[in-house]
Amino acid sequence: MADLIDRHFPASMDPAIVAEIDSRLADVARRHHVSIPLAVESGSRAWGFPSPDSDYDCRFVFVRAASETFTLFPERDVIEMPLTSILDVNGWELSKALKLLLKGNVVVVEWLTSPLTYQCDTTFREAFAKLADQVADRALTGRHYYHLAANHLERFLATPERVPLKKLFYALRPLMALKWLDENPNSAIAPMNFPTLCAGVTLEPAVVGAIDELMARKAETRELGEGEIPAPIRAFLAAEYPRAQTWRDGAEARRPGSERLLDDFWREWSHRLAPSN
C-alpha cells in the first residue's frame, strides 16, 4: 500500500516520541486489521506555533478489510489510542472523513494539508485533496472557522488587558483563515499552517511584527502566561472580527454531484486500500 513520504520534521520534534507514534500506528494496523494511508501531525506543531512543551497530536485515516467494511454490523468508525501527557493518537475511518467533509468539517481538509506527515500513500492523498477541492463548501468552511474564532474572541476582546497569550493563536489562526478566504474568492480551502496563512494575506507591517514576536516568545517558553494583547494585534482583531461575522451563518450550498463523487471515491479507495482478509 504505502508509497511513504520522506519525513523532514523540525529539530524540535523528539525522535523518541516520533518513534513511539510510528509504533502505535503499526499496532493500530495490526490489532484492528486496517490500512492507514494517511497519518499526520494536526496540532500546534503543524499549525506552526508550537511551544517547547507542546504535545503531539497524530491523526490518521484508516480503511478496514472488505469483509469488515461491507457489513450490516460495522465496527466503530473511530480508533483511539490511550492518551498520555504528551501524546494523542486517534483516527477516522475513510467513510467518516468523507461524510464530515461533505458537512463542512474542516478538520479532514487540514489533515490533508498538514506539513508534518508520519506516513502517507501519496497517490491517495493527492486524490483526496483533489476531491476536497471539488466538493468543499466555501460557506461551510467559513462558518467552521468563524465559530472557532468566536469561541475565543468574544472573551478576549471583552478583557484585552488580561488574555492567556498562548490561546491568542487559537483565535488568530481561524480569523486569518477567514481573511485568506476573503482574499481568495475562488477557493473553499485555506492553508492550515499559520505562517503560510499570514504570508498569503494583506497585513500591516506592525501586525506582522507583533505576531512574529509573540510566536518567537511562544517557541522559547513553556508558558506565556496572561497579558495584554499587543496593540497592533488588538487593532487587527477589532477590525477583522466584525467583518468575519458575514461568515457566521453560512448556508450550505452543496455542489451538484458531490454525493456521487464521494461515493465513487469511497468505493475505489476502500477496494484499493483494504487489507487482505
N, C-alpha and C positions, 0 to 999 in steps of 0.2 A: 504493500500500500504506500509506504512512505517515501516520498521524494523530499527529504528533510532540508529545511533551510539552514544554512550555516548560521550559528548564533554568535552575535557580537554584542554581548551585554556590557554595560559600563562597569568600570572597575569597582564601583560602589556595591555591586551585587555580589553577595557572598557565594563563592563557588560551592561551598558545602551545602548551602540551602538550595542552590540550583540543582545540585546532585540529588538532594532529597526530593525535590519536585519531580525530577526525572524518574526516581524510584517509585514515587506514588503514582505517577501516570502509568508506568509499566504494571504496577499492582492493580490499578483500576482495569486496564485492558485484560489482564489475566483473570482476575476474580469475577469480573462482570461479563466476560466474553464479549467485549466490544472493540471496535477500532476507534482511534482518536485522530482524525485528520487535521485537527487544529487545536493547539494549546498555547495560550498567550499569557502575558502579564497584563492585568487590567486596571490596577490601581494607580496610586500617585507616582509610582516609578514610570509607568507607561505614559501617564499624563504629563510627565516632565517636571514635576516639582516634589521630588522625594525629600524626606528628612533622613538624618543618619539612622534613625530607629524605625523607618517606615517598614511595615510588614510586607509580605509577599502575597499577592492575590492572583493565583493562577486560575484561569478559566478555560474550559475546553468544550468542544463539540464532539459528541460520540455517536456511533452507529452500531446497532445491535445486529446479531445474526438474523438472517431472513426468517427463520422459524420463530424468533422471539419478537420480530417486528410485525409480521402479518399474523396476528393472533387476536382472538376475542378478549384475551386476558393479558394485556401488555404489562410489562414491568413499569415502575415509576420512571418518568421522563427526566429525572434529575439524579445525578450521582454526587454525593457529598462525602468528603473525607473528614476525619476528625480535625477540629480546629486546634491550633496551638497559639501561643502568644505572638508568633511571628509568621505563621503560615496558614493560608486559607486556600484550599484546592477544591473546586467543585465544577460541575459541567452540566450542560443541557443536551438532551437527545436532539438530533437534527430536526425532527418534526416540531419540537417545541421552539427551537430557534427560528424556524421558518414562520410559524404561526405568530410569534411575537414580533417578528419583522413586519408582518402584514398589519399588525395593530399599532405600529408606530413606536415600538420599544427600540430605543437607540442602542441599547447595550450590545446586542449582537453585531451591529454595524461597527461599534467601537472595537469589539474583538477582532473583526476582520481587518481593521486598520491599525491595530496595535503595533508599535515599532519593536516590541520585545517579544520574541517568539521562542517557545520551548520546543515545539515540534509542529510540523506542518506539511501536508500534502499540497504542494504549490499549485497544482492544477485545480484541485478542489477549491482552494482559497480564491484563486483568480476567478473561477466560475461563480462562486458565491458572491464575490464583490460585484461582479457584473450584474448578477441577479438583483442585488440590493439597489444598484443604480437604476434598474428598470422598474422596481416596484416600490421603493421607499417613498413615503408620502411626506412631502415638504411641510405641509401644515402640521402633521402629527409630530414630525421631528422637532419643529419649532415649539410646539406645545410641551413636549417632553423636556426640552432644555429650559423653557420658561419656568416650569414648576420646580425644576432642580434649583434654579437661581432664586426663585421667590422664597423657597423654604428658608433660605439664609438671609436674603437681603432685607426682608421686612423688619427683621430684628436688628440687623447691622446698621441700617440707616436710621433706626429709631434711637440708637445709642452709639453713634460713630466714634465716641471718645473711648469706648471700652469694648473692644471686639477681640475675640480669640483669633489672633492674626493667622494662625495655621489654617483655620477654617475659611479665611477670606478667599483662599484659592478655590474652594468648593463653590463659591458664588461667582467668582470671576470667570472660571472656565466655561460654565454654561452660558453666561451672559456674553462672553466673547464668541461662543459658537453661534449665538443669535445674530450678533453683529456680522459674523462671517457669512451667514445665510442671507442677511440683508444685502451684503455687498457682492454676493454671488447668486443672483436670482434664478439661474438655470440649474442650480444644484439642490438636491434634497439631503445631502450628506456633508457634514462638516468634519474636518480633521479632529481626532481625539486628543492629539498632543498639544498641550497648552502653548509652548513656544511657537509651534507651527501656526496655531491659530493667530497668535499675536502678530507674527510676521506677515500674515495674509490679510490683515485689515488695516484700515487707516487709524492711526493713533497719534496723539500729541506726543512729542519727544519727552515731555515731563512725565507722562503716564508710563511710557516705555521704561524710562529711567527708574521710576518708583517701583514698578513691577520687577525689574531686573534686580534691584537692591533687595527687595523682600525675598525673592527667590534665592539669592545668594545667602541671605541670612538663614533661610529655612534649610538649605543644603548643609549648613555648618552646625546647626544647633538642634538638640533633641526637642526643645520646647521653646517656641517663640513667645508664649505667654499672651497676655491680653495687652492691648494698647490702642492708641488712636489710629484710625485708618489714615494712611498718608494722604495729605491734601490732594495731590493730583489724582489718586485713585478714587478718593471720595467724590471729587468733581465728576470723574468719569462715570461712577455708579449713579450719581444723582441725575446725570443727563441720559444715560443709556437705559436705565431700568424703566422709566416711563415709556420710552419708545418701544421697549421689548414687550410691553403689555399687549401690543397688537397680536402677539403670538399666543396669548393666554388661552383663548377658546378656539384654537384652530380646529376647523371641522374636517372630518375625514373626506378625502376626495380620491378614493381608491382608483388607481389606473385600470382601465378596462383590460381584462385578461390576466390580471395579477394572480388570481387563484390558480388558473391553469398553468402559468409559468412556475409557480411554487410547487404545484403537484408534480409537474414533469421533472423538475429539479430533484424533488424528494425521491421519486421513483428511480431516476437514473442513478443518483449517488447512493441511495440505500442499497441498490444492487451492486454497484461498483466497489463499495467500501465494506460491505458486510463481511464479517469474519466467517470462515468456513465452519460448518456445523461439526 
